[in-house]
Amino acid sequence: MVTQLLKFRVTEKMAFSTLILILIGLLSILISCQTAPITGRSQLILVSPQEASQMGNAAFQEVIKEEGVSNNPQYKSRLTRVSSRIVSVADTANHDWEYRVIKGDDVVNAFALPGGKIGVYTGMFRVANSDAALATVIGHEVAHVAAHHGAERASAGILANLGATGLQAALGSQNPAVMSAIMSAYGVGVNVGGILPFSRTQEAEADRIGLIYMAEAGYDPKEAIAFWEKMQSESGGGPAPPEFLSTHPSYGTRINNLKQWLPEAMQYYKGSKGDSNW
C-alpha cells in the first residue's frame, strides 16, 4: 500500500493549479496577519470582523431559541456585574455586548461569541459561586473574542479545505482506493497535527489573556487557580482522552500554566487596587 501511495504522478496542468492555490494562500497570509493581545502571537485571519460578528450573532440567537433564557434575578445581576467589569478592560472596542443566562442546570459551561455576545448556563453558577470565580470564566471567554479566535478557527478551516482541494487536484485520476487512503491520511494529519494543537493553543492563550483581564478588572487572579482546581474536582477524576486528542488543555496543564502566569497577572491586579477600585 505504501508503494502504491507513493506512485502517483502530478501532471503539469494539475501542478500549475496547485501552485495557484498555494500562491493564493500565501497572499492571504501576507495580507491578513494580525497579533493577539497580551501574548503578541501572530495570527492568520481570513474572515472580516463583520462576517465574524454576523456568524456570532446568528449562533447566539440559535442558542437562545433552542435552550431558552433564565430570568433568575441573582444570576442575571451577577453576570451583568462581572461581565461589565471584564469588558471594560478588554481589547474589544466597538463591540455591542449582550449578556444572557442560558437555561441548563446540568450544563457547566459558558461562551462568548464574535460581536460581543456572552452566555452562561445556569449550571455554571453552581461551580462559579463567587464573583471572582465567575470573572475567571468570563475573562476566559471574552479573551476568545478579543483574540479573534472564532475568526481564526474559521480561517484555519478555509486553509484546510484549500489544502484538500489542492491535494485532490494533484492526485488527478488516481485509483479511487489510493485516493481515498491519501485523503483520509490528510484529514487525520490535519486534525491531530494541526487543528487540535491549534485549538489547545487558543484555549491556553484565552486562559492567559483572561487572567490579565480579571486582574485588571479588580478580581484576585489567584482565584482562577482555585476555580480550575474545583472544576477538576467536579469532573470526578474520570478517564479523559489523551491531551493530544483534545481541543482543551488538561486540568493539570491548565492549572500549571496559570501558576506560571500568576506573577504577571498580580502586577495588573495591584495596579487595579483590587475590588476597592470599583
Protein Blocks (a to p, Z undefined) as FASTA:
>chain_A
ZZmmmmccddfklmmmmmmmmmmmmmmmmmmgccdehklpacddfbdfklmmmmmmmmmm
mmmmmnopafbfklmmmmmmmmmmmmmmmccehiacdddddehfklccddddehiiacdd
fklmmmmmcfklmmmmmmmmmmmmmnommmmmmmmmmmmmmmmmmmmmmnmmacfklmmm
mmmmmmmmmmmmmmmmmmmmmmmmmmmmmmmmmmmnopafklmmmmmmmmmmmnoopacd
dfklcfbdcfklmmmmmmmmmmmmmmmmmmnnpmmlZZ
